[in-house]
Amino acid sequence: MEDLEISKLKGIVEAKGRVLPPKGEWELFRFEIGSYIGIVYSSGRVVYHEPLSEIIELALCEKEGIDIGSDEAGKGESTGPIVVAAVALDQEARRYLRARGLLESKSLPLSRLEETSLMIMRKAKAWNVKVIHPEMLKRLWRRGNLNELLASWHHEVIQRTVEVVRPKRIIVDSFDDKRLKEELKELESIAELIIKPKADLTYTSVAAASVLARYHRERESIGGTKWN
């Protein structure tokens, strides 16, 4: 959470529960609402019981407008497909998903992958995935052009999403800044373009795309039904 969000959370807690003193140098404060406890760390991370999600959501600040985030799963692997996903989320959906731990999705266990993916698809304004099976990759791949292919696939799923909703921001988890900027340049006339490494750790829409890409890859890997 950002400083403003932490300040808002503290005010909400003071009105609805109790602010408790920290129990270590890495904590800012603890809080209690009903029978549930939360901890706010100096890093901005907040740990809390799931029933407190709605309280956390009230404290979160999001920019107005729709974000489209894009990410991939399976990059460079010789077995199983590569899946590229794009997800469009408005500010309410981003708050909702953040409050339910979406930015922690890197540590999401397989047992929660389907549940989280279905939640994302319900909240999204639009979403698209592209599945590239190993056989297709073998036909398309030549030495040194994997990033070129990936950039074109990101463009494809983003473009399909843009045809449904008009975003304010398009955010891509970067694997090759130069290649992505060249491929996505035309989208700058539509929305602010943000290309950033590890964007899934700070942008909810990219985290959502990361989860959907991983989910569809798992389904394809075990012979599940395609959802695109």
C-alpha positions as CSV (number, residue, x, y, z in Angstrom):
1,M,0.0,0.0,0.0
2,E,1.1,3.6,-0.6
3,D,1.4,6.1,2.2
4,L,-1.9,7.7,1.5
5,E,-3.7,4.3,1.5
6,I,-2.1,3.4,4.8
7,S,-3.3,6.7,6.2
8,K,-6.8,6.0,5.0
9,L,-6.7,2.5,6.4
10,K,-5.7,3.8,9.8
11,G,-8.6,6.3,9.8
12,I,-11.1,3.5,8.8
13,V,-9.7,1.3,11.6
14,E,-10.0,4.0,14.1
15,A,-13.7,4.4,13.2
16,K,-14.5,0.7,13.0
17,G,-12.1,-1.1,15.3
18,R,-8.8,-0.6,17.2
19,V,-5.3,0.5,16.1
20,L,-2.8,-1.7,18.0
21,P,1.0,-1.0,18.6
22,P,3.5,-2.8,16.5
23,K,5.3,-5.9,17.8
24,G,8.5,-5.4,15.9
25,E,10.7,-2.8,14.1
26,W,9.4,-3.9,10.7
27,E,5.8,-3.1,11.6
28,L,4.0,0.3,11.4
29,F,1.0,-0.8,13.4
30,R,-1.5,-3.6,13.9
31,F,-5.2,-3.3,13.8
32,E,-8.2,-5.2,15.0
33,I,-11.8,-5.2,13.7
34,G,-14.2,-7.6,15.3
35,S,-12.3,-10.8,15.9
36,Y,-9.9,-10.2,13.0
37,I,-6.3,-8.9,13.1
38,G,-4.2,-7.1,10.4
39,I,-0.6,-6.0,10.3
40,V,0.8,-3.1,8.3
41,Y,4.5,-3.3,7.6
42,S,6.9,-0.4,7.0
43,S,7.4,-1.8,3.4
44,G,3.8,-1.0,2.7
45,R,2.7,-4.7,2.8
46,V,-0.5,-5.4,4.7
47,V,-1.3,-8.9,6.0
48,Y,-4.9,-9.6,7.2
49,H,-7.6,-12.2,7.6
50,E,-9.7,-12.6,4.4
51,P,-12.9,-11.2,6.0
52,L,-11.1,-7.8,6.3
53,S,-10.8,-7.6,2.5
54,E,-13.8,-5.2,2.2
55,I,-12.1,-2.9,4.8
56,I,-8.9,-2.9,2.8
57,E,-10.7,-2.2,-0.4
58,L,-12.1,1.0,1.1
59,A,-8.6,2.3,1.7
60,L,-7.2,1.6,-1.7
61,C,-6.6,4.5,-4.2
62,E,-6.7,3.8,-7.9
63,K,-6.4,6.2,-10.9
64,E,-9.6,6.7,-12.9
65,G,-10.1,4.9,-16.1
66,I,-9.5,1.4,-17.5
67,D,-6.1,-0.3,-17.5
68,I,-5.2,-3.0,-20.0
69,G,-2.4,-5.2,-18.6
70,S,-0.5,-7.8,-20.6
71,D,1.8,-10.7,-19.6
72,E,2.8,-14.2,-20.7
73,A,3.5,-17.6,-19.2
74,G,5.8,-20.3,-20.4
75,K,8.3,-18.0,-22.2
76,G,11.1,-20.0,-23.8
77,E,10.0,-23.4,-22.5
78,S,10.3,-26.4,-24.9
79,T,7.4,-28.3,-23.4
80,G,3.9,-27.0,-23.0
81,P,2.5,-23.9,-24.7
82,I,3.3,-20.2,-24.3
83,V,0.2,-18.3,-23.4
84,V,0.0,-14.5,-23.7
85,A,-2.9,-12.7,-22.0
86,A,-4.4,-9.2,-21.8
87,V,-6.9,-8.1,-19.2
88,A,-8.9,-4.8,-19.0
89,L,-9.8,-3.6,-15.5
90,D,-11.6,-0.4,-14.3
91,Q,-10.6,1.2,-11.0
92,E,-13.3,-0.5,-9.0
93,A,-12.2,-3.9,-10.3
94,R,-8.5,-3.1,-9.5
95,R,-9.4,-2.1,-5.9
96,Y,-11.5,-5.3,-5.5
97,L,-8.7,-7.6,-6.8
98,R,-5.9,-5.8,-4.9
99,A,-7.8,-6.2,-1.7
100,R,-8.0,-9.9,-2.3
101,G,-4.3,-10.3,-2.7
102,L,-3.9,-10.3,-6.5
103,L,-0.5,-8.6,-6.4
104,E,0.8,-11.6,-4.4
105,S,-0.1,-13.8,-7.4
106,K,3.5,-15.0,-7.9
107,S,3.1,-17.1,-4.8
108,L,-0.4,-18.3,-5.8
109,P,-0.7,-22.0,-5.3
110,L,-2.2,-24.2,-8.1
111,S,-5.1,-25.0,-5.7
112,R,-6.3,-21.3,-5.9
113,L,-5.4,-20.7,-9.6
114,E,-8.8,-21.5,-11.0
115,E,-10.7,-19.7,-8.3
116,T,-8.6,-16.5,-8.8
117,S,-8.8,-16.7,-12.6
118,L,-12.6,-17.0,-12.5
119,M,-12.7,-14.0,-10.1
120,I,-10.6,-12.0,-12.6
121,M,-12.7,-12.9,-15.6
122,R,-15.9,-11.9,-13.7
123,K,-14.5,-8.5,-12.8
124,A,-12.7,-7.7,-16.1
125,K,-14.2,-5.4,-18.7
126,A,-12.6,-7.6,-21.3
127,W,-9.9,-10.2,-21.5
128,N,-8.1,-12.2,-24.2
129,V,-5.6,-15.0,-24.4
130,K,-3.4,-16.4,-27.2
131,V,-2.1,-20.0,-26.9
132,I,1.0,-20.9,-28.8
133,H,1.6,-24.7,-28.8
134,P,5.1,-26.1,-29.2
135,E,4.4,-27.3,-32.7
136,M,3.4,-23.8,-33.8
137,L,6.4,-22.3,-32.1
138,K,8.7,-24.7,-33.9
139,R,7.2,-23.5,-37.3
140,L,7.6,-19.8,-36.4
141,W,10.8,-19.8,-34.4
142,R,14.2,-19.0,-35.8
143,R,17.3,-18.1,-33.8
144,G,17.1,-14.7,-32.1
145,N,13.4,-13.9,-32.9
146,L,11.5,-15.2,-29.9
147,N,11.2,-11.7,-28.4
148,E,9.9,-10.5,-31.8
149,L,7.3,-13.2,-31.7
150,L,6.3,-12.5,-28.1
151,A,6.0,-8.7,-28.8
152,S,3.6,-9.5,-31.8
153,W,1.5,-11.8,-29.6
154,H,1.3,-9.1,-26.9
155,H,0.2,-6.7,-29.6
156,E,-2.5,-9.1,-30.8
157,V,-4.1,-9.8,-27.5
158,I,-4.0,-6.1,-26.5
159,Q,-5.5,-5.0,-29.9
160,R,-8.3,-7.5,-29.5
161,T,-9.0,-6.1,-26.0
162,V,-8.8,-2.5,-27.2
163,E,-11.5,-3.3,-29.8
164,V,-13.9,-4.0,-26.8
165,V,-12.9,-1.2,-24.4
166,R,-11.0,2.1,-24.6
167,P,-8.3,2.2,-22.0
168,K,-6.5,5.1,-20.4
169,R,-3.3,3.0,-19.8
170,I,-1.8,0.0,-21.5
171,I,0.8,-1.7,-19.3
172,V,3.1,-4.6,-20.4
173,D,5.4,-6.7,-18.3
174,S,8.7,-6.0,-20.2
175,F,11.0,-8.7,-21.5
176,D,12.6,-6.5,-24.3
177,D,11.8,-2.7,-24.0
178,K,13.1,-1.9,-27.5
179,R,11.2,-4.6,-29.3
180,L,7.9,-3.9,-27.4
181,K,8.1,-0.1,-28.0
182,E,8.5,-0.8,-31.7
183,E,5.7,-3.3,-31.9
184,L,3.2,-1.3,-29.7
185,K,4.1,2.2,-30.9
186,E,0.7,2.7,-32.7
187,L,-1.1,2.1,-29.4
188,E,0.3,5.3,-28.0
189,S,-2.4,7.2,-29.9
190,I,-5.0,5.3,-27.9
191,A,-3.7,5.3,-24.4
192,E,-0.6,5.9,-22.2
193,L,1.8,3.1,-22.9
194,I,3.8,1.7,-19.9
195,I,6.5,-0.9,-20.5
196,K,8.1,-2.0,-17.3
197,P,10.0,-5.1,-16.0
198,K,8.2,-6.9,-13.2
199,A,5.0,-4.9,-13.8
200,D,3.0,-7.7,-12.3
201,L,4.3,-6.8,-8.9
202,T,2.9,-3.2,-9.0
203,Y,0.1,-3.1,-11.6
204,T,-3.1,-5.0,-10.9
205,S,-4.1,-5.4,-14.5
206,V,-0.7,-7.0,-15.3
207,A,-0.9,-9.3,-12.3
208,A,-4.4,-10.3,-13.6
209,A,-3.0,-11.1,-17.0
210,S,-0.2,-13.1,-15.4
211,V,-2.7,-15.2,-13.6
212,L,-4.9,-15.8,-16.6
213,A,-1.8,-16.7,-18.8
214,R,-0.7,-19.2,-16.1
215,Y,-4.2,-20.6,-15.7
216,H,-4.7,-21.2,-19.4
217,R,-1.2,-22.7,-19.8
218,E,-2.0,-25.2,-17.0
219,R,-5.3,-26.1,-18.7
220,E,-3.7,-26.6,-22.1
221,S,-0.8,-28.6,-20.6
222,I,-3.2,-31.1,-19.1
223,G,-5.4,-31.2,-22.2
224,G,-8.2,-28.9,-20.8
225,T,-10.7,-27.0,-22.9
226,K,-9.5,-23.8,-24.4
227,W,-11.2,-20.7,-23.3
228,N,-10.3,-18.4,-26.1
